[in-house]
Amino acid sequence: MDTKQITVTEALKFARHDFLNELQLILLYIDLDNKEEARKAILGATERQRSMAMLERLRMPSVEEWLNTFDWVHTEFSKRIECDIVAAADRAVDDRAVADYLETVVQSVAAVLNPLDDHELIIHVSATDSEWSIQMELEETVPVVCPAITGNLNIAITETADDGQWTFTISGR
């Protein structure tokens, strides 16, 4: 995989920048005496942080890192993440291979999109103590075929592209 790795220093810099942008937006709403929009911005930021913090329960550190740095690596997308994760023991999967596979899928999708358009990628992460699933949805028809899986990852993959929506799901135990 030929993806640039983000250093800890870069990740902290990006996180600070994002946090300051959110604070400035909230301050703008307060200055405009728009308390309802300020409240929505605070609740939205809180929910995003809660979802990202919940990723630790997935017990797949490479996938967690990939999801946490997604916005900074893939600027062609805006990401919305939804998590429903129950804490579990360690997963019986090579999570670095899963993260690399997810990266390959996203790069394949990005290659066929119009770079001038906005693309919101919705990522649903769910897990119980025995199963996990990551689903990505894009409100566009994407003519992509999943790349071949190399190695024995012990995962299931589905991909659909119909009615103006692309959906990709990877899951395992």
C-alpha positions as CSV (number, residue, x, y, z in Angstrom):
1,M,0.0,0.0,0.0
2,D,1.4,3.4,-1.0
3,T,-0.6,5.6,1.4
4,K,1.1,8.4,3.3
5,Q,1.3,7.7,7.0
6,I,0.3,10.5,9.3
7,T,2.6,11.2,12.2
8,V,1.4,11.8,15.7
9,T,2.5,15.4,15.4
10,E,0.5,15.8,12.2
11,A,-2.6,14.2,13.7
12,L,-2.5,16.5,16.7
13,K,-2.1,19.5,14.4
14,F,-5.1,18.4,12.3
15,A,-7.2,17.7,15.4
16,R,-6.3,21.1,16.9
17,H,-7.3,22.8,13.6
18,D,-10.6,21.0,13.4
19,F,-11.4,21.8,17.1
20,L,-10.6,25.5,16.6
21,N,-12.8,25.6,13.5
22,E,-15.7,24.2,15.5
23,L,-15.2,26.7,18.3
24,Q,-15.0,29.5,15.8
25,L,-18.3,28.4,14.3
26,I,-20.0,28.2,17.7
27,L,-18.6,31.7,18.5
28,L,-20.0,33.0,15.2
29,Y,-23.5,31.7,16.0
30,I,-23.3,33.3,19.5
31,D,-22.1,36.6,18.1
32,L,-25.1,36.5,15.7
33,D,-27.3,35.8,18.7
34,N,-28.4,32.5,17.0
35,K,-28.4,30.3,20.1
36,E,-30.3,27.5,18.4
37,E,-27.6,27.0,15.8
38,A,-24.8,27.3,18.4
39,R,-26.6,24.6,20.4
40,K,-26.8,22.4,17.3
41,A,-23.1,22.9,16.6
42,I,-22.2,22.0,20.1
43,L,-24.4,18.9,20.1
44,G,-23.1,17.9,16.7
45,A,-19.5,18.2,17.8
46,T,-20.2,16.3,20.9
47,E,-21.8,13.4,19.0
48,R,-18.9,13.2,16.5
49,Q,-16.4,13.0,19.4
50,R,-18.5,10.4,21.2
51,S,-18.7,8.2,18.1
52,M,-14.9,8.5,17.5
53,A,-14.2,7.6,21.2
54,M,-16.5,4.6,20.9
55,L,-14.2,3.1,18.2
56,E,-11.8,2.0,20.9
57,R,-14.4,-0.7,21.9
58,L,-14.0,-2.2,18.4
59,R,-10.7,-3.7,19.5
60,M,-9.2,-3.2,16.1
61,P,-6.5,-0.5,16.6
62,S,-5.4,-0.2,12.9
63,V,-9.0,0.2,11.8
64,E,-9.6,2.7,14.6
65,E,-6.6,4.7,13.4
66,W,-7.7,4.5,9.8
67,L,-11.2,5.9,10.7
68,N,-9.8,8.6,13.0
69,T,-7.4,9.9,10.3
70,F,-9.8,9.4,7.4
71,D,-10.9,13.1,7.1
72,W,-7.3,14.3,6.8
73,V,-6.2,11.7,4.3
74,H,-9.3,11.6,2.1
75,T,-10.2,15.3,1.6
76,E,-12.4,14.4,-1.4
77,F,-15.0,13.1,1.1
78,S,-16.9,14.5,4.0
79,K,-17.3,11.7,6.5
80,R,-20.2,11.0,8.9
81,I,-19.6,8.2,11.3
82,E,-22.2,6.3,13.3
83,C,-21.1,3.8,15.9
84,D,-22.9,1.1,17.8
85,I,-20.2,-0.9,19.5
86,V,-20.3,-3.2,22.5
87,A,-17.0,-3.7,24.2
88,A,-15.4,-7.1,23.3
89,A,-12.4,-9.2,23.7
90,D,-9.7,-9.0,21.1
91,R,-10.9,-9.7,17.6
92,A,-9.7,-12.8,15.7
93,V,-8.8,-10.8,12.6
94,D,-5.7,-9.2,11.1
95,D,-7.0,-5.6,11.6
96,R,-4.0,-4.1,9.8
97,A,-5.1,-6.1,6.7
98,V,-8.7,-4.9,7.2
99,A,-7.6,-1.3,7.4
100,D,-5.4,-1.7,4.3
101,Y,-8.3,-3.3,2.4
102,L,-10.7,-0.4,3.5
103,E,-8.1,2.0,2.2
104,T,-7.9,0.2,-1.2
105,V,-11.7,0.3,-1.5
106,V,-11.9,4.0,-0.7
107,Q,-9.1,4.8,-3.1
108,S,-10.9,2.9,-5.8
109,V,-14.1,4.8,-5.2
110,A,-12.4,8.2,-5.1
111,A,-10.7,7.4,-8.5
112,V,-14.1,7.3,-10.2
113,L,-15.7,10.4,-8.5
114,N,-15.9,13.9,-9.9
115,P,-13.4,15.8,-7.7
116,L,-15.4,19.0,-8.1
117,D,-18.5,17.5,-6.4
118,D,-19.2,17.1,-2.7
119,H,-19.3,13.4,-1.6
120,E,-20.6,12.5,1.8
121,L,-19.5,9.1,2.9
122,I,-21.5,7.6,5.8
123,I,-19.7,5.0,7.8
124,H,-21.7,2.7,10.1
125,V,-19.5,0.8,12.6
126,S,-21.2,-1.8,14.7
127,A,-20.0,-4.6,16.8
128,T,-21.1,-7.1,19.5
129,D,-18.8,-9.2,21.6
130,S,-18.6,-11.8,18.7
131,E,-19.2,-9.9,15.4
132,W,-18.2,-6.7,13.8
133,S,-19.3,-4.8,10.7
134,I,-18.2,-1.6,8.8
135,Q,-20.6,-0.3,6.2
136,M,-19.9,2.6,3.9
137,E,-22.6,4.4,2.0
138,L,-22.4,7.0,-0.7
139,E,-25.4,8.6,-2.3
140,E,-24.0,8.1,-5.8
141,T,-23.8,5.2,-8.2
142,V,-20.2,4.0,-8.2
143,P,-19.2,1.4,-10.8
144,V,-16.6,-0.2,-8.5
145,V,-15.9,-3.9,-8.0
146,C,-14.4,-4.8,-4.7
147,P,-10.7,-5.5,-5.0
148,A,-9.7,-9.1,-4.5
149,I,-8.9,-10.2,-1.0
150,T,-5.4,-11.4,-0.4
151,G,-4.7,-13.9,2.3
152,N,-7.1,-15.6,4.7
153,L,-8.8,-12.6,6.4
154,N,-11.9,-14.6,7.5
155,I,-14.2,-11.7,6.5
156,A,-17.3,-11.3,4.5
157,I,-17.7,-8.5,1.9
158,T,-20.8,-7.2,0.1
159,E,-21.1,-4.4,-2.4
160,T,-24.1,-3.0,-4.1
161,A,-24.5,-0.1,-6.5
162,D,-28.0,0.7,-7.5
163,D,-30.6,3.4,-7.4
164,G,-28.0,6.1,-7.0
165,Q,-26.4,4.6,-3.9
166,W,-23.2,2.6,-3.4
167,T,-23.1,0.4,-0.3
168,F,-20.1,-1.6,0.8
169,T,-20.0,-3.8,3.9
170,I,-17.1,-5.7,5.5
171,S,-17.8,-7.9,8.5
172,G,-16.2,-10.6,10.5
173,R,-16.0,-12.3,13.9
